[in-house]
Amino acid sequence: MDIRSVGVCLKPGQPQAAETIRELVKWLGDRGIAVRVDAECARHSGLPAEAVATLAAEVDLVIALGGDGTLLAVARATGTRRVPILGVNLGTLGFLTEVNVEEMLPALETLLAGKAEISARMRLEVEATRDGRELGRFLALNDAVITKTALSRMIDLDTFASGQRVTTYHADGLILSTPTGSTAYSLSAGGPLLLPGLAAIVMTPICPHSLTQRPIVLPVSAEIEVVVHTRGGEATITIDGQEGRELLDGDRVRVRRSPHPVDIVASPLRTRFQILQTKLRWGER
């Protein structure tokens, strides 16, 4: 993989990462790689600050320093462009940020040598409409979540897959998840674990009124439509926990596989199962 320029993005409010940023900038510069940074990295590197979207549109690799939320924000900034993202966790390992600070430079060495695995993660294309008018269109790497507001009563969600009625969920909400997002909110709500390479969409109801309404895994070809009935309250659609819109009674949410995946650099030091073992403490008593 030919990498001539790298963008570096840092989670806000991380002064302890200053030395890591300086070391990374020097390491890349010593190898003749141009380094461009966002506003947070600029505080510690002495390099000019650039918008994350600008970096993502022009560099050959983006390094996201922070946690899974930082990587999700960087992925959103890439738009439809396929640029590899290396997630480096500044705390404990994440599900998306598979590399810790001590492993960052060895992982980069492996990547520059062309030996790293690049995992193409599917995204969801999400559209919210009201009376035929578009409210918003989004790309979700983890999930799209329809929920009632804090003080609202339960909502009703008429749900269809490829034109066929699935059910009406009477619940606090509904999570529409990618395999990557199966380890996020969906898992907390009782959804199944899916390996990132699978082509599927998970629908997980949030606190359903009926215990028979369980999570379901749909083929990736499914086009899902949800008609929201708020029962006089309010609801929202949230994308990757970071952006969204308010929904009113009768609004519709359509979800399908996006043709624009996100390329994530997989850890060369541990398998997906080892990551799950670490994060979920499998086998511990």
C-alpha positions, 0 to 999 in steps of 0.5 A: 500500500502506497502511503505518502500522506497521513491525516492524524485526528485526536479526541478533544481534551486529551493533553496526555496524548501530546508526547504520542502526537509528537512521536508519531509526527516525527516517526512519519516524517522520518519516513518521508510521509507528509503529515496533516493534522486536525485542530486538536493535534495541531495544539501539540504538533506545531503543524497547521490545523485542518478540518477533518473532512479536508484531511479525509478527502485528500490523505492516503491514511487517517489515524484516529486517536481516541476511542470508538466514538472518535473513529466513528466521527472520522468515518462520518467525515470521509463521506463516500470516499474509501480511505483506510482508517487506523484506530488507536485507543488512548484507553482500553481497547475498543471494538473499532479502535483495535490498537493501543498506543504501545502498538501504534508504531508496530501496526504502522510498520506492518501497514507500510510493509503491505502486510496489514489487513484492511477490513471493509465494513458495511454501512447503512444508508438512512433516510428520514422523510415526512409527507414525502419530504426528506428530513435527512440522509445519513451514513451509519457505520454502527447503527441507526436508532429510533427512540422515544424521547425521555418523557414520552410513552412507548412508541409504535413502529410499523416495520417492513422489509423489502415491502413485506410487513415484519411486525409493529414494535410496541417499544421504547425504540428500535435499533437497526445495526450493521455487523460492526454495530452489533457490539454497540447499542444492539448488544446492550439491548440483547441483540446478537454478536455478528462478525464484521465480515458478515453481510447482514442487518440486525433489527433489535427492539428496545424494551419491547412491550411483548417478550415475543418481539425478539431481535432478528437478522435480515439479509443485506439485500433487505430494504427496511422501512419504519413508520413511526407512531409517537402516541402523542409524544416525540421521537428521534432518529440517531446515527452512530450516537452522534447526529440525528433528527426529531421525528413526528407521528407518521414520519418514515425511516428507510434503511438499506445497505450503503454502496460506500463501506469504510476501510478499517485497518485491522490489528495485526496483533490480535484476532477478532475473537481475542478482541471480544475475549478482552472486551467481553471477558469471555471465559472469566469467572 
